[in-house]
Amino acid sequence: MPPDDAPTEPPTPVPARPWRALLPRKTQDVPHYLSLVLSLLAIGISIMGWLQSHASRTLAEEVNRPLLIIEGVQTSESPFFSAS
């Protein structure tokens, strides 16, 4: 351990690496714009699919409702069918 009044060596500078610019960039260095755009596109397609299925379901519910609701049945004498 050097004494406190001993001169300290300055830190060595990190050499510049111009060759680094020639190498392909690492994945972690690249902005992930493409991933974000694809994710937002997938979310948009999912929302549109949900809206379409919701509209189809509400249309099917209205189409399948009966137009005539029978509340009761009464019989009467018919001239065509006799009980004889």
C-alpha positions in Angstrom: 0.0 0.0 0.0 1.6 3.3 -1.0 1.8 6.1 1.5 -0.7 8.9 1.4 1.8 11.5 0.1 3.0 9.3 -2.7 2.1 10.6 -6.2 -0.7 8.6 -7.8 -0.7 7.7 -11.4 -3.4 9.3 -13.6 -5.9 6.8 -15.0 -5.1 5.6 -18.4 -7.4 7.0 -21.1 -9.5 4.6 -23.0 -8.3 4.4 -26.5 -10.6 5.4 -29.3 -11.9 2.4 -31.3 -12.6 3.6 -34.9 -12.9 -0.1 -35.9 -16.0 -0.3 -33.8 -17.9 1.7 -36.4 -17.2 -0.9 -39.0 -18.8 -3.7 -37.1 -22.5 -4.4 -37.2 -24.4 -2.9 -34.3 -25.5 -5.2 -31.5 -29.2 -5.8 -31.0 -29.2 -4.0 -27.7 -27.8 -0.9 -29.3 -30.5 -0.8 -32.1 -33.7 1.1 -31.3 -36.6 -1.3 -31.3 -38.9 0.8 -33.5 -39.8 -2.1 -35.6 -40.8 -4.2 -32.6 -42.9 -1.3 -31.3 -44.6 -0.7 -34.7 -45.4 -4.4 -35.1 -46.8 -4.6 -31.5 -49.0 -1.6 -32.0 -50.2 -3.0 -35.4 -51.1 -6.3 -33.7 -53.0 -4.5 -30.9 -54.9 -2.5 -33.6 -55.8 -5.7 -35.5 -57.0 -7.3 -32.3 -59.2 -4.3 -31.4 -60.7 -4.3 -34.9 -61.4 -8.0 -34.6 -63.1 -7.6 -31.3 -65.2 -4.8 -32.6 -66.3 -6.9 -35.6 -67.2 -9.9 -33.5 -69.1 -7.7 -31.1 -71.1 -6.1 -33.9 -71.8 -9.5 -35.4 -73.0 -10.8 -32.0 -75.4 -7.9 -31.4 -76.7 -8.3 -35.0 -77.3 -12.0 -34.4 -79.1 -11.4 -31.2 -81.5 -9.0 -32.9 -82.0 -11.3 -35.9 -82.8 -14.3 -33.7 -85.5 -12.6 -31.7 -89.0 -13.8 -32.5 -91.2 -11.5 -34.4 -94.4 -13.0 -33.0 -94.8 -14.0 -29.4 -97.6 -16.3 -28.6 -99.0 -15.7 -25.2 -101.9 -18.2 -25.3 -103.9 -20.6 -27.4 -107.7 -20.7 -27.6 -109.6 -23.4 -29.5 -112.9 -22.8 -31.3 -115.2 -24.9 -33.3 -114.0 -25.3 -36.9 -116.4 -26.0 -39.7 -113.8 -28.2 -41.4 -113.0 -30.5 -38.5 -115.9 -31.9 -36.6 -115.8 -34.0 -33.6 -118.3 -36.5 -34.8 
